[in-house]
C-alpha cells in the first residue's frame, strides 16, 4: 500500500482497485455465506492464518436465500458465495443490507460480467472477485472492504461509473453554500465515517450529525450518501481525499473451488 491509501495487486495477472483509507485495521469479523459446506470450509481455512474471527452460515439453495437476521458491527465483512442465479444473489445482498445497513459485502462469483456485477454495485457491494482469484486475494480484499474501500477490477468499476455518470442528473452548482459545520460533516462523510464516528470527531451529538447529513443531501439534491460521493466525481463542489490506482482489467476466468479431501 502506498502512502495515499492505494492498494495495488497483480496476482494472477489481475489488477484490482484497492483504494482504502490508510491504516492497518483488519475486519472485526467475517461472515461466510454459502449453501455449500465445502466452500465454507475452504474459506474458513484461508482465514485461519489471519486470526480474523469468522462465522460460517450455510444457506438453503433457493431463489430467495435469506440468512437469519445478522447484526454486523462496522468493520465486519459479509462474504457471499454467488453460486445462485443473479436475481437470487441480489435478493440475498438486499436482505443482508436490510438487516445490517453497516454491512460491508464481498462477493465471489464464477465470472464478473457487467450484467451480473452492476446491479450488485448499485445495491452497495464493495468487493467483487472471481473464484480463481479468491484464494490469494481474499485477505487483502477483506481488509479493503472492511475499511470502506472497494476491491473490484478497475475496468469493471470504471465502466460502472461511466454508466452512472452518463445517466446521472447534472452535478450540483459548484458554489453550493454550506455552513462551516456542514462542511466539516461533509469532509468526514466522504471518508466513509458513520454518524457516530463523525459525532465523536466533531464533539457533537449523533442526532446533530443526522440533521446536517439530511441538509447536505437536500442541498445537493441526492437521496443517499453513495450519491453524494458519486457527485464528487462530477463536480469540484465536493473534494474527497485523492485515491488513484493505475490499474488494468483482466480477461475473464471460469474457476471453481476445489473440494477438500476427506480425512484419513
N, C-alpha and C positions, 0 to 999 in steps of 0.2 A: 504494500500500500504506500502511495506517495503522500507527502505532507498535505495535499489538498483533499485527501479522503477518497482517492480514486483507486479502486482495487482492480488490477489487471489480471487476466487469466488467459493462457494459451494452451491449456491442457487439452489433449485430443484434437489439436488444431482448431479449437473453438475459442472464440473470444466473446466474453460477456461484459455488459455494462455492470460494474460493481461499485457504483458511486454510493458511498455511505458516509454518515457523519464520522468524524475522527474519534478514536478511542478503541479500546480492545475489549469492550463488553461482549460476552458470549450470551447466547439465548438463555433466558431463565429456565425454560423447559421446552421440550419438543413434544408435540402430539402427533403421532403417526397414524394416519387413517388409510385403511385399505381393506378390501374384502378377502385378501389372500394372506394366509398365515405366513407363507414363506417370504413374502415381501416384507411383512412386519418384522420377521426375524432378521432378515438381511439388513434392513435399515437400522435396527437396533444394534447389530454388531458393528456397523460403521460408526455409530455414535459412541461406543464404549471408550475408545482412546481419548475422546474429548472430555469425558466426565460430565457431559450435559445430561441432566435427568430427563427421562422421557417416559411417555405413556403410550402403549400400543392399544389402538382401538379398532377392532375388527368389525367391519360394517357388513350388512346384508347386501348382496348384489341385487340391485333393483334400479328402476328408472327414476326413483326419488329417494336416494340414500340419505339418511339423516342420523347422525350420532345423537346420543343423549346430550342434553344441553351442556355446553362447555363454558366455564368461566375462566377465560385466559387473561393473565396479567400482561401488562405492556412489557414487551421484550421476549414474550413467548412466541413460538412459531408453530403453525399447524401445517404438517406435511401431508399433501393429498396425492394418493396414487390415482391418476386419472385413467384407470382402466375401464371406466364406464363410458357409455355413449356421451358425446359432448353436452347434450342438454342435461343429462344426469349429473355430470361434473359441475356444471353451472349451478344446478339446484343444490348440490352439496355445499359449494362455496357460499352461496347465498344463505343457507341455513347456519353455517358456522359464523358468518359475519352478523347475522341477525341475533344470535345468542351472545356473541362476543365481538362488539364493534371494534375493540382494540386489537383484534387478532391480526397477526401477520401471516400470510399464506404463501407457501411454496408448493408448486405443482410439478410432479414428474409425469411425463407422458411419453408415448411411443414416438411421436413426432410433433413438431410445433408449426402447424400451418396457421395462416392468418385467420382462417375461418374458426379454428379452434381457440387460438390464443387471444384474439382481440376481445371477444365477449368476457373472458376471464379478467383481462386487464381493466376493462370498464368496471367490473364488479369490485376491483380493488386488490387483485392478486399482485404480489410484489415479486415473486420469483417463478421462473419457468425453465425447466431443464428436460432434456431427453433422458430416457433410461440409460443410454450409452454413456452419458457424462455424469450420471448421478454419483457413482462411487467416489470419484476424485473431486467432484465439485460440491459435494454435499455439505461439508463443514464450512467452507468459505461462503457458500450460498446462504446457509443458516445464519452466519454472522452478519452478512449484509442485510438480509431481510429483517432480522431481529432489531436492527438499528434504524429501520425505516427506509433503507435504501432499496434498490432494485437489483435483481440478478436475472437478466433477460438478454438473449443475443441482441447485439446492438442493432443489426439490420432490422430485426423484427420490431424492436422498440421504436426505431426511427420511423418505420412505415406506419406504426400505430399513431405516433404523434403527428405525422404528416396528415393522416386521415382526420384526426381530431381538429387540427388547425384549419383544415380545409372546410370543415363543417361548422366550426365554432363561430359564434357571433363576433362582430367587430370588437377588438380589445377595448377596455375602458379608457376613458380620456386620460392621457399621461399625467395631467395635473390634477387628478382627483385629490381633493383636500382632506387630509387626515389630521386628527388631533395628535398631539405628541404621544399620548398614551396608546392610541390606535396604532401608531407607527411602531411603538415598542412591542405591542402584541403581535402585529403582523410579522415583524422580523423573527420572532420566536416561533410563530405558527409555521413559517416557511422552513424551519429547521425540524419539522415533524415532531414538535413537542406537544404533549397532551395538555388539556386545560389546567390540570393540577400542577404540572411542571411549570407552565407559564406563570401560574399564580405564585408559585414559590420563588421563581426568578425575579418577579416584579414586586413581591411582597404585597399582593392584593388578594382578594378572595376569589375563589373559583367561580362564584356567581358573577362577579365583575368581569372576569375573563370572558365568560359566555356572552355577556352583554356586548362587549367590544367585538367579539367574533361575529356576532349577529349583525352588528353595524357594518363591519368590514364586508361581509357577504352581500349586504344590501347595497353598499356604495359601489361595489364592483359588479353588481348585477349577476351574481352567481349564487348557486344553492349549496354547494359543498366545498370543503377545504380543498379537495382534489382539483376542482375547477379553478380555485384561486391560484393554486400552484401552476396549473396549465397556463393561466394568463401571464404568469411570469415569463413564459417563453415568448409571449406575443407583444409585450409592452414593457417599456422601461419604467412604468409606474411601480412595478414590483421588482425588486432586485434580490433574488435568493443568493445564497453563497455559491460561488462558481464551482461546478463539479463537472469536469470534462474527461472523457475517456477516448483515446484513439484506438477504437476497436472495430473489428470487421465481423461480417456474418459468416456462417459456416454452412456447408452442404448438409442436406437432411440425412438423418440416420434412422435405422429401424431396429432399435435394440430390444433386448429382453433381459429381465432379471434371470439369474442362474439359481435354480433351486439348490438349497443346501443339501449336502449329502447326509444320509441317515447315519447316526452314531453307531459305532460298533461294526 
